[in-house]
Amino acid sequence: MPLKLPPLKILLCSPRGFCAGVVRAIDAVEQALRIYGPPVYVRHEIVHNRFVVDGLKAKGAVFVEELSEIPETDAPVIFSAHGVAKSVPAEAEKRNFLAIDATCPLVTKVHREAEIHFRRGREVVLVGHAGHPEVVGTMGQLPPGAVTLVETLAQAKAFVPKDERALAYVTQTTLSVDDTREIVDFLNGRFPAIVGPHKEDICYATTNRQEAVKRVAPLVEAMIVVGAPNSSNSQRLREVAEREGCRISELVQRAADIDWDRFGDIVSLGITAGASAPEVLVEEIIEAFATRYSVLVETVSTADESVFFPLPRQLRPDAAA
């Protein structure tokens, strides 16, 4: 007689997974492969997800970290969704590459804001994480020294501007809403003349996914965030679940990476996915739990998403024709 599996209620966060910027970036690589054929070069992982990157490699995409790794070629060279410093398209132009910019439009918005502040004589504070490609790209829009990176409240407190009457801030798009609010509130309080974005820089998808986790985390014993370790928005989702009191909060790339000893005899589980994690990996993880538990899945939805970004100009059907 087969063993009776223990019950497990899974609350599936919605929205989760791919955002409009990620869909656009992946579609850009696939469309370039269709139009031009392989190879298509991509500077940096197009999005931070190994499964997605490996799938595109199998179709003929070649990923590099720097343009210097690319030989002389007529093949397209695509910039990732995270954005790049101004020096990168300048180098691509110098080498006569067919450059296609798949930067998320919401990251481009932050670039433009930083440039406008700089042109108006303001010192720019960037709230973000050092070394993240998006932060490197945003800082690289302006001359060295024009942007001060602030990662923590302590750094915000230690920051001494050149002129507090000529000050502005922008933020990385994939941060924790709550952590960023704390830093921004402090900056606004300390520097009343500081100028912020007209519409906050943290993207709609980051906010929506964090809100769904906030709703689910207090209702479950454990939370799995499907995503990559180098994905900022995925790491923030795990932190949000932890902060909301979820006893076990794990970032998992796919089912094979689950540490089953961590979950033990739980009866409730929340699952979400970072903005660069495909739904097929969520389904894979649910199936893995279904082999060990008698699973009941419910979706908890906190927002509807209908955002769409068109492909880069060179890849639209009229341009291809």
Stockholm file with secondary structure:
# STOCKHOLM 1.0

chainA/1-321         MPLKLPPLKILLCSPRGFCAGVVRAIDAVEQALRIYGPPVYVRHEIVHNRFVVDGLKAKGAVFVEELSEIPETDAPVIFSAHGVAKSVPAEAEKRNFLAIDATCPLVTKVHREAEIHFRRGREVVLVGHAGHPEVVGTMGQLPPGAVTLVETLAQAKAFVPKDERALAYVTQTTLSVDDTREIVDFLNGRFPAIVGPHKEDICYATTNRQEAVKRVAPLVEAMIVVGAPNSSNSQRLREVAEREGCRISELVQRAADIDWDRFGDIVSLGITAGASAPEVLVEEIIEAFATRYSVLVETVSTADESVFFPLPRQLRPDAAA
#=GR chainA/1-321 SS CCCCCCEEEEEEEESCSCCHHHHHHHHHHHHHHHHHCSCEEEESCSSSCHHHHHHHHHHTEEEESSGGGSCSCSSEEEECTTCCCTHHHHHHHHTTCEEEECCCHHHHHHHHHHHHHHHTTCEEEEESCTTCHHHHHHHTTSCTTSEEEECSHHHHHHCCCSCTTSEEEEECTTSCHHHHHHHHHHHHHHCTTCBCCSSCSSCHHHHHHHHHHHHHGGGCSEEEEESCTTCHHHHHHHHHHHHTTCSEEEEESSGGGCCGGGTTTCSEEEEEECTTCCHHHHHHHHHHHHTTSEEEEEEEECCCCCCCCCCCGGGSHHHHC
#=GC SS_cons         CCCCCCEEEEEEEESCSCCHHHHHHHHHHHHHHHHHCSCEEEESCSSSCHHHHHHHHHHTEEEESSGGGSCSCSSEEEECTTCCCTHHHHHHHHTTCEEEECCCHHHHHHHHHHHHHHHTTCEEEEESCTTCHHHHHHHTTSCTTSEEEECSHHHHHHCCCSCTTSEEEEECTTSCHHHHHHHHHHHHHHCTTCBCCSSCSSCHHHHHHHHHHHHHGGGCSEEEEESCTTCHHHHHHHHHHHHTTCSEEEEESSGGGCCGGGTTTCSEEEEEECTTCCHHHHHHHHHHHHTTSEEEEEEEECCCCCCCCCCCGGGSHHHHC
//
